[in-house]
Amino acid sequence: MNFRITHQFLVLLFILLAFSFHSSASQTTETIFQDIKLDQPLPTIFRAGEIFYLHGSISAAIKNPRISVSIDLIDGDYAQSRSQVCPDNNFSIPIEMKYVGVYYLNISINFDLKGTIILTAAEPFEINSKQTTPLSGIEIINLGFKSSLIWQSTSELIQIKITQNAIEKNFLLSNSPKQMSLDAEKFPGFEQGQAMINIRCARSQDGSWYTKCSQWGDWQFKAVNLVREVQVLGNRNFRYNKPFHHVGAVGTPISLDVFIKSLYGPEAYILRPDGWVDLVKLKSDKKITEYLIGGFPKKMIPKGHCELTYVPEQEGIYIIEINDRSGEAIINLPYYAGDCLPLLEPRATYPTNDSSIIDLELARGNMLDDINAIRANLNLKPLHFDSNLISLSQNYSDQMAREQFCGHVSPGGENIQHRKKKYKIVTSLSENVAKARSILEAHENLKRSPAHYLAMIDSSITLAGFGISKDDRNNYYIAQHFSTEPLTELQKNEFLTNLFNKINESRSKQKSIPKKKKLLTRIYEHSGWSPLNVLRITASSLKRIEELILIENSNTTWKREIVREVLFENFEQTADGIKLVIKFYPVNLTKQESKR
């Protein structure tokens, strides 16, 4: 049975499976954003209407800082903000999430937004049924730092066992405590990774729940992968129009309905469990428009209502991503399709690299080995380092660390096209950039972004270059560039031959063209006649050229009966892409008349 969350009908018993990013269980502070530490780890689920205090400190490097904290209900009209000057760099700010729902918690220092955390306010549901019923719904929601287990049951008694490695906790819940939250103090030793939750339900014969428990239902097994899902949204560029559920059955459509507050791409990237990426067109109340971004035309959608529908056909974890005009992720959401979460390998923790010395060769090699292992699983050819790409990547990561930015456009306005021309790259070039507290974390974050991951598994690329730099605050800046070798004359000739054959194959299927006139003739020099049609194409890859000619231009004059000859010209690679001119010529009337 599907489990649907509503504000009016919920059975909420929350299990906060807390984990830390360090192995020490005695650690009490938690760094949530740069320059900000909390005295205690921040839970992600609270009781609606209760006031909690945000206690912490700000980096001593900032003198007399002003911290601003705001709470904003995503699907509602409630908002609250607090501001406080901190002479001693310590702060204590009360926050109240008054209504049930999901909230943005925004934290700023001196009016500079440091980041956003997603929190949930919930209300328990009073159990009043006496019948024996197994769990009617379980949903794992990954929001913020931790995972929450939400279920619905009419049973009077619920037994829960949580196991991770050799650590085990047992809980017996009745309808007397209307809500039970399990915070970090109740889970010493639990950390980011895999935990198994076993649940079973019972009802009593006479109300003596603790002494006479009978008719236990079957155990309900659920595995929770304790991963760091969506912790920080770099900026609040969207809001939910409808609640988004992170779990559903295979074959049940995923529905995402949001309002995006900036320019965004017309497609969403969805990373599938099998390691491939799907591009899904977005529905919007705005029209797709071509903008000049960085001096180059790019199709985008203005801010407005956006909908996505996608049917998961495999069991496992999907990641949904929508990017803005600069290629940065506006939305990056995990989704699980299936009836029962699988046991997964624990995700790696990311200790902060304190060493000031970076073994670049070793770090680059580890990164390349990891990407090539992914490509091998997808039956793709391995990548190799290119010295020119390494120079490009290292210089750009050095620039990001030096100028304190992370993005595809530098503060001076230089973008990837400028870098491509500067390093005289005439083939396709893709770029990934990341900033994190360790090299491993930066690379893992890129892999969790479908758009960046897609650059790693592009079947057309063969070369790679990585740059790694560190600033004076121990932040790491990673640049990854991918490209391919220039086309040889043999490759060009083979491509044109195959393209010519595919054009003839397409013509041969046209019933409107007589059999004797279906096949075109390839000519190698100008025939003196004016062409009926000229296609001037610039594309990033040979595959894209085929798509433009055979699919997107499939209704042009080259399918007409009168077209008999084709000429390929100016086939070259430039910094702007692969260029090709194709001319289609009509019947040579002089030759026809001579036959009469």
N, C-alpha and C positions, 0 to 999 in steps of 0.2 A: 504494500500500500504506500502510495506517495505521501510524504509528510509536507504539509504546507504551513508556513508560519504566518499567523495573522495577529493583529493587535488585540483582537477580541477573544481568540481561542488558542491558548498556548499552554503547553505543559513544559515548563522550563526548569530543569535541574542542571546546574552548570558544573562542569569539571574543568578547572583551569589547569592544564598541564604545563606548568612553568618550566622553563629551561633557561640556562645561562649560556653565555658565549665563552665562559672560562670553566676550567675543570674544578675550581675551588668552590665548595658548597658554602663556605663561610663568607663569600663576597656579599656585601650589602648594598653597595652603590651600583647604579646602572647608568652608563653613558647612552643617552638616547639620541642626541644630536651633537654636532661639533660645539664645544665650549659649554655644554649643559650636562650636568649629572644630577640624577635623582638619588635621594637617600635610600629609597627602597624601590625594587622593581615595580613597574606600573602594570597592574592587571588590565585586561582588556574588556572585562564584563563587570558591570556594576548594577546594583539595584536602582531602578528608576526612582528619582526623588530624593535619594540620599546625597549628602554633601561629603565630598572627599577633598583632602588637601594634597596639593602638589608641593612636596618639600624637596629642596635641592640646592645646588650651588652653580655658580657661573665662573668660568675661567678667570683667574686673578689677573690675566693680561688685559682684561676689559675694566676700565675704571668707572665706578659708580654706574653700573649698567641699569637700564630699565628693561624689565622683562614683561612681556605682554602675552596673556593666555586667553584664547577664545574658544568657546564651544559652539558648534553649529549643527543643528539637527538636519541630516541630509534630506530626509523625506518629510519636511515640516517647516513651520515658521518660527521655531524656537531658537534663540541664540543668546549667548551670554559672554561677556568679556571682562577681564580683570587686568590691571596694570600695576606694577610695583617697582619703585626705585630700590636698588639693593646696595647700600653703602658698603656693607661687609661682604658683598657678592653671594649672600645666601637669600633664599626666598621661600615663602610659604603662602600659597595662594589657594583659596577655597573655590571649588568647582561643583556645580550642581547640574546633572543631566535630569531634567524634570520629567521628561516623558519617555515612554518606551520607544526605542529606535536605535539607529546607528548614527554616530556623531563624528565630526571632524574635531580633533583637538589640535589647534594651531599654536605654535610657540614662536615668539619673536624676541630678539634682543635689539634694543635701540631701533625698533621698528623694522628690523631686517628679519624676514621670515626664515627661520632655521629649518622648519619642516612641519609635517602633519602626521598625526597618528590617528588611526581609526579605533574608536571605542564603541562599546555596545551597552545600552541601558535596557534592562529586562524586568519583567514582572512575573512572578510565579503564577501557576494556574492551580486552583484548588481541586484536588481529586475528590470526587463524590460518588463514583460508581463502585459497586460491590462485586461486579462480575469478574470472572477470571479471563483476562485478556493478555496475550503477549504484547510485546512492544509493537505499537502500530506505526512507529516511524522513528528513524534515527537519521540525524543529519550532522555531518561534520562541517563546521564553519571555521575557516581559517582567516582570522582578522587580526591585524596587528602582530604582536610578538608571539602570541600563543594560540592554541587551538581550543575550541569549545565543543562540547558534546551536548546536543539538544535532543530530547526525545519526548515522546507522548505515550502515556500508558494509563490504563484504568486500574492497574493492579494497586493493591494497598501496600505492598512491600516490594522493595527493589533491592537486590544485592548487586554490588559492583565490585569487580576486582580489576585493578590496574597493575600491569606488569611491564617493567622495562629492564632488560638484562637480568640481573639477579635481584632487583628491587621489586617488592610487591606491596601493594596497599589494598585493604579490603574495607568496604563501607556498606552499611545496612541502612537504607533510607525508607522512611514511611511517609505518609502524607502529613505527619505532624510538623516536621521542619519544612516549611513551604518552599524554601530555597536553600541549597547548600553549595557554596563555592569552595573549591579546593585551590588554595593559593600556594605560593612557593614554599611557605613554611611547612606545609603539610606534605611536600614532595621533596625532601632533601635527597640529593643524589640524582634526581630526574633531570635530564638535559635534552638538548635538541637531538632528535633522532626518532627511533621507532618505539611506540608503546602499544600494548595490546589491552583492549578494554573488553572484559567479559561481563555481560549483564543478564540477570534472570529475574523473573517476576513471580510473585505468589499472592495468594489471598488467604485469609484465616477463616476458620469455621465459626469462631465465636467472638472475634474481635481481639483475642489475645495474640497479637502479632508476634511478640517476641518469644512466646513459649510454645505456641501451637501453630506452626507454619506448615501448611499442607498444599497439595496441588501446585507444586512448583512448575512453572512453565519451562520450556526448553531454553537452554543458554543461548543468548544472542551475542555472537562474536563480532567485534568491530576492531579494526586496527587503525590507529591514528598515527599519521606521520607528523611528528612535531617539527615543522619546518618554519623558517622565517618567511612568511608569505608576503603580505603587503604591509610593510612597516611605515615607510616614508613615501608620501606623494610629494615630489619636488615642488609642486605648486598646486593650488586648488583650481584646476582648470575644468572640472566637470562636477556634476551632481547627478544623483540617481533620480530618475522619474518614477521608477518602480523598484521594489526590493529585488536584489539579485541573489539567487540561491546558488551556493557553490557546489552543490551535489545534486545529481539526478541520475535517472536510469539511462542505460545505453539505448539509443533510438529516440529518446525524448528530447525535443528541441531545446537548446540553450537560448534563452531570451535575455538580451541586455538592452535596457532602455535608459538613456542618459541625456543630459543637456551639456554640451561641450562649449566652453567659453572662449575658445580660440580657433584659429584655422587648424584643420586636421585633414589627414589623408582620406581618400574615398574608400580605402580598404582597411580591414582589420587583419592582423597576422594571428594565426592560431597554431600553436605548437602542439602536435598530436602525440599520443603516448608512444607511437612507433618511431618517433624522431624526425618526422617530416613536418613541413609547415604548409598550411592552407591559407590562401588569400580569400577573404570573404568581403563582398561588396556591402557597403553600409547604406541603409536607407536614411534619408534626411529630409527635413522640410526646406532645405536650401539646395540650390543647384550647384553642381560641380563647376568651378571656375578656374581658369588658368591664371596664375599669379607669377610675377617675376620675383623670384626668391634668390637672393645672392647673384642677381643678374641673369638667372636662367629660368625658363618657363617651367612651372610645376603645377599639376592639377591638385586643387585643394577644395575643401568645403568650408564656407564661413561658419562662424559659431552658430549653434542652434541645436534643435532636437535631432537625435541620432538613435537608430535602432539596428540591432544585429540579431540575426537568427541563424543558428548553426545546429546541425544534427550530428551528435557524436556517434560514430559507428563502431568504436572500439572501447573496451573498458580501460580505464586508467586516468591519469592526470593530464588535463589540457591547460594551456596558458593562453589567455586572450589579451591582445595588445592593440591599442590604437595610438598612433603617433601624431605629433603636431608638425608644424611647418618646418622645423629644424631637424626632424627625425627623432626627437626625444619622446619618450613614452608618456602619454597623458593617462592612459589606463593600462594596468598590467594586473590581470586577475587570474587566480587559479580556479580550476573547475574539475571536479571528479565525476566521471561517468561510471556507474556500476552499482551493484547491490551491496557490495561489501568492500571496504577499503583493503587493499592488499598489504602484506608485510613488505616493506621497502627497506632498502639499505639505509642506515642512518646517514643523514646529510652531514658533511664535514663542518666542524666548527672553524672559525676564522680568527686565530689569535693575532693580535697586533704585532707587526714586524717592528721591533725596536732597533734593529741594527741599522746603522747609517750607511753600511756598505751593501750594495745590491750586486749579486752575482748575475749579471745580465745574461750571460751565455746559458747558465743553468736555468734561469727563470724562463727565458725564451724557449729553451728546449723542452721544458716541462709543459709549457703552454701548447707548443706544436704537437707534442706527443698526445696530449689529451684531445686536441681537435682531430688529429689523424685517427685516433681510436674511434671517435664518433663517426667519422667518414667511412672507416672500415666496416662498421656495423651496418651502414647504409649502402655498402658495395660501391663506394666512391673512391677515386684515386687519391693517394696521399698528397699533401702539399709539401713544398720545399722552400727553404729560405732564399730570398733574393736580397743581395747587398744594397741595391738601390731602395727597395721597400723598407729595409731595416733602417737605413739612414733617414728616410722620410718619417717613419714611425717614431724613432728615437728623438729626432729634432722636434716633432710636434708634441710628444709627451713632455719633453724638457720645457717647451714653451708654455704648456698648460700649467705645469708646476711653478714655473717662474712667475707667470702672470695671474695665477690663482683663478683659473676657470676650467670648466670641463664641458666641451661641446664641439660641434662640427664647424662652428664659425668662431674665429678668434675675436677678441675685443677690437682689433683693427679692421675687422670685416673680411678677413681671408677665409675662404671656404675650400672644400675639397677640390673644386675645379682649379682654383689657383695653385694648390699644392700639386695637382696632377701635371699642370703645365710647367711648374717650376722644376720638377724632377723628370721632365720629358717622358712621361708615361703615355704611350699611344694606345694601350689596350684598356679594357675596363678596369675600374678601380673602386673598391668598396672600403668603407672605414667604420671601425667600431672604437668608441672611446668610453672610458669608465674611470670613476674615482672611488676609492674605498680605503679602509684602514689596513688592508693587506693585499698582496698581489693575488692570492688565491680567491679572496672574496670578490675582487674586481672582475676576475675572469668568470667566476660562477654567476655573478649578476648578469654578465653579458650572455651567458648560455641560457639564462632564464628569461631573456627577452627574445621573443620569436623573431623580431626583425633583425636583431644582431646575430642571433643563432643562424638565421637564414644565410647571412653573409659567410658563415663558416662552412656551410654544407653546399654552397653553390657548386654545381657539377662542372661549370665552365672554368673555374679558377684552378690554378696550379701552383701559384707562388704566394708567399706570405712574408710579412715583416712585422715585428713587434717592437714597441718602445715602452720602457718602464722608467718612471721618474718619481722622486719623492720630494715633498716640500719640507719646510722647517717645522711643520706641525705634524709630521709623520703620516701625512696622507699620500697615498700612491695614485699616480695617474698612468693609465694604461692606454696605449694607442695600438690598434691592430689594423693592418692594411692587407688587402687581398687583391691579386691580379692574375694575369696569365701571360704566357709568352706571346710575342708578336706572331702573327700568322706568316707562315712560309708561303712561297709561290705554289708549292704543291698543295697545301691546305686550301688556298684560295681556289685553285682549279678544281679540286675535288668538290668543294662546296658549290661552286657555280654549276658543275655537272649535275650534282644531286638536285639542286634547286630547279634547273631546267627540266629534269626528268619528272619532278613533282608537279611542275606547271602543266606539262603534257598529260600527266596522269589525271590531273583535275579536269583538263579540257576533254579528255576521253570519256568522262562520265556525264558530259553535257549532252542531253538528248537533242537540244536545238541545233547542234553543230553536225553537219553531214560527216559520215565516217571518213571520207577521203580528205576532209579538211580539218580533222581533229588535231593532228599533231603539228606543232610549230617547227620551224627550222631555225637553228641557232646560227646567226651570222657573226662575223668577227670584225667587220668594218662597216662604216656608213654606206648605205645602199643608194643614197641620193634622194630617196623619198622622205617626205616629212612624216615623223612618227605619229600614230594615232594617240598614243598615250606615253607619258614619261613619268616614271616613279623615281623620285630622289629621296633616298632613305639614309637616315643616320640612326644607328642603334648601338646599344651597349654590347651586344653579342650576336653571333651568327644565328642562334636560335631565335632571337628577337626579330632579326631580318626576315626569317621564314614566316614567323607569325604575322608580320606586317603585310607581307605579299600574299600569302596563301589564305589567311583568315580575315584580317581587317580590310584588305583591298580585294576581296574575292569577287566583288561585283563590278570591278572596273572593266575597261574595254578589252583586256587581254583574254576574256572569255567569249568575245564576240567572234562570229564566223569569219568576218572580214580580216581579222588579224592572222597573219601567217608567219611572221618572222620576229625574232627577239634578239636584242643586242645588249650585252652587259658592258658597262663602261665605268671608269674611275673607281675601281674597287680598291680602297685604301683604308689604313688605320691612322687615325689622328687622335689628338688629345680630347677631342669632342666625341669620339666614338668611331665605329666602323661605318664607312660611307660607301654607297653603291648607287649607281644610276642604271636604270633599266628602261630600254626603249622598245616599244612594240610597233611593228610596221604592218601596213595592209598588204593585200594581194598585189603582186607585180603585174599590172594590166598589160604591159608590153609583152611579157612572156605568154600570157593567156591568148592575146590576139595573134601571136605568131603561130600558135597551135591550131587556129581555126582554118 
